[in-house]
Amino acid sequence: MPATAKTCPAPRRYFMPMDLRGEPLTLAACPSRRTFLKRSASVLLVSGVSSSLLSACGGGNLDDEQGETPRLASVDNFRDVAGAAAGYPTVDGKKMRRGAFFRANVLTLSVADQTEMERLGIASVFDLRTPGEIERTADMLPRGAVSQRLDVLGVRDFVPPAVNSAADAVAFMESQARGYVTGAAQRASFGALLRQLADGTGAQLFHSNAGKDRAGWVAALLQSIANVPLDVIMQDYLLSNVYRAQAIRSLRETLRAQDGDALAAIQEPLLGVQESFLQAGFDQVQASYGTMTRYLTEGLGVSDSTIESLRSRLVV
């Protein structure tokens, strides 16, 4: 091919090839031009967005002018759902509001980190863990925050399964993501959470055990409602591997010491996140409901007015 010829690279396959009304999307231009394909208020699209957007933390209360969200040593996956310092961009030229919603892993707060979190004005904490997980590690709440438990998995306890290969571990994580869409307990809890986030006042935080799977799915839903480009949603999801890098290394070394290198390698996919995990959840949305809107309204029981209330809190 002549050097002067211009072609578009094959688009990366993120989520569903249709918008939230079920209309097919076509690749109208090269992703490098960051053309946003918009069919409705909430869209699914292909876009290329620089990873530099993810290099800073979000943060603050509900004002537009925010400082950086503190990195908490004792809660390593604590971050603003709105992402980077300027707030993640949306496909309709807006940006996410920082300081409204935070995500985290279990709140094992040190005294210093508790003080940092209290400065953010967090009014509500939603614990998405099972009763067994909560019994093993109780939350330490920021002063003034009210806690509510929503057992997303609907089971007494969650313990990662024994797997025979790394491929089995990946398959398990993907099945968990699909269960967020198909499981009755998951749908009931996620729907209840979204309704309460929409109705809440002040900054709100939701968390799971490692803050990467259950909390990662909720963050992806909120970012989708805000019309954040899907490439950015995926990059934000993968940031758990960055925020929890030290914890992942420590867990890996513990597994190696206990079980040997071979067994540790088999279990390693359980420690972090991969693109295919989140992709599996969104693929299941398409398979079960066709569109994200139908998943939210029919699957989770979230009304159109609640979605609009969430969007108003999410976007500036």
Protein Blocks (a to p, Z undefined) as FASTA:
>chain_A
ZZkbccddddddehjabdfkopacddfbdfklopacdfbfbdcddddddfklmmpccedd
fbfbdcdddddfklmkgccfklpanopadfkopacdehkaccddddddcfklmmmmmmno
pabdcdfbdfklmmmmccdddehiacddddfkopabdcddddfbfklmmmmmmmmmmmmm
mpmklmmmmmmmmmmmmmpgcjdddddfkopmmmmmmmmmmmmmnopafklmmmmmmmmm
mmmmmmmmmmmmmmmmmnojklmmmmmmmmmccfklmmmmmmmmmmmnopaklmmmmmno
pafklmmmmmmmmpZZ
